[in-house]
Amino acid sequence: MTNEWPKWVRDDGSVVSCTEKVKVMSENFDELKQIAQDALEDGLLMEVSEQQMREALHQLVEQLINPYNKI
């Protein structure tokens, strides 16, 4: 299955067009999707609410920290 990830853009709106950068981003998101899918399925098999699992995954993303944040 091929995922169609968004066109990656910089803060100024210009498109990230470097083939290697786009390839790395796609691979990262493919891996993240599979890990999240596995976690969801594990939770469901352990009888955790699907809604709670989805909310927990959303919260996880919201808690990510940008170590390169411009001050």
C-alpha positions as CSV (number, residue, x, y, z in Angstrom):
1,M,0.0,0.0,0.0
2,T,1.4,3.4,-1.0
3,N,0.7,6.3,1.3
4,E,0.2,9.8,-0.2
5,W,1.8,12.1,2.2
6,P,1.4,15.9,1.8
7,K,3.8,18.0,-0.1
8,W,6.2,19.2,2.5
9,V,6.6,22.9,2.8
10,R,8.9,25.2,4.8
11,D,7.6,28.0,7.1
12,D,7.9,30.5,4.3
13,G,5.5,28.3,2.2
14,S,8.2,27.1,-0.3
15,V,8.1,23.4,-1.2
16,V,10.8,21.0,0.1
17,S,11.8,19.4,-3.2
18,C,15.0,17.6,-2.3
19,T,14.4,14.0,-3.3
20,E,16.3,12.6,-0.4
21,K,14.5,14.8,2.2
22,V,11.1,13.9,0.8
23,K,12.2,10.2,0.8
24,V,13.2,10.4,4.5
25,M,10.0,12.1,5.4
26,S,7.9,9.5,3.6
27,E,9.8,6.7,5.3
28,N,9.4,8.3,8.7
29,F,5.7,8.7,8.2
30,D,5.2,5.2,6.9
31,E,6.9,3.9,10.0
32,L,4.9,6.2,12.3
33,K,1.7,5.0,10.7
34,Q,2.5,1.4,11.2
35,I,3.5,1.9,14.8
36,A,0.3,3.8,15.5
37,Q,-1.7,1.2,13.8
38,D,-0.1,-1.6,15.9
39,A,-0.7,0.4,19.1
40,L,-4.3,0.9,18.2
41,E,-4.8,-2.8,17.4
42,D,-3.1,-3.8,20.6
43,G,-5.3,-1.5,22.6
44,L,-8.4,-2.8,20.9
45,L,-7.4,-6.4,21.6
46,M,-6.9,-5.5,25.2
47,E,-10.5,-4.1,25.2
48,V,-9.4,-0.4,25.5
49,S,-12.0,2.0,24.1
50,E,-11.2,2.9,20.4
51,Q,-12.2,6.5,21.2
52,Q,-9.7,6.6,24.1
53,M,-6.9,5.1,22.0
54,R,-7.5,7.7,19.3
55,E,-7.5,10.5,21.8
56,A,-4.3,9.2,23.4
57,L,-2.6,9.1,20.1
58,H,-3.7,12.7,19.3
59,Q,-2.4,13.8,22.7
60,L,0.9,12.1,22.0
61,V,1.4,14.2,18.9
62,E,0.4,17.4,20.7
63,Q,3.1,16.7,23.3
64,L,5.9,16.5,20.8
65,I,8.5,19.2,21.4
66,N,10.3,21.2,18.6
67,P,14.0,21.2,19.7
68,Y,14.8,23.7,16.9
69,N,12.2,26.3,18.0
70,K,13.4,29.7,17.0
71,I,13.5,32.0,20.0
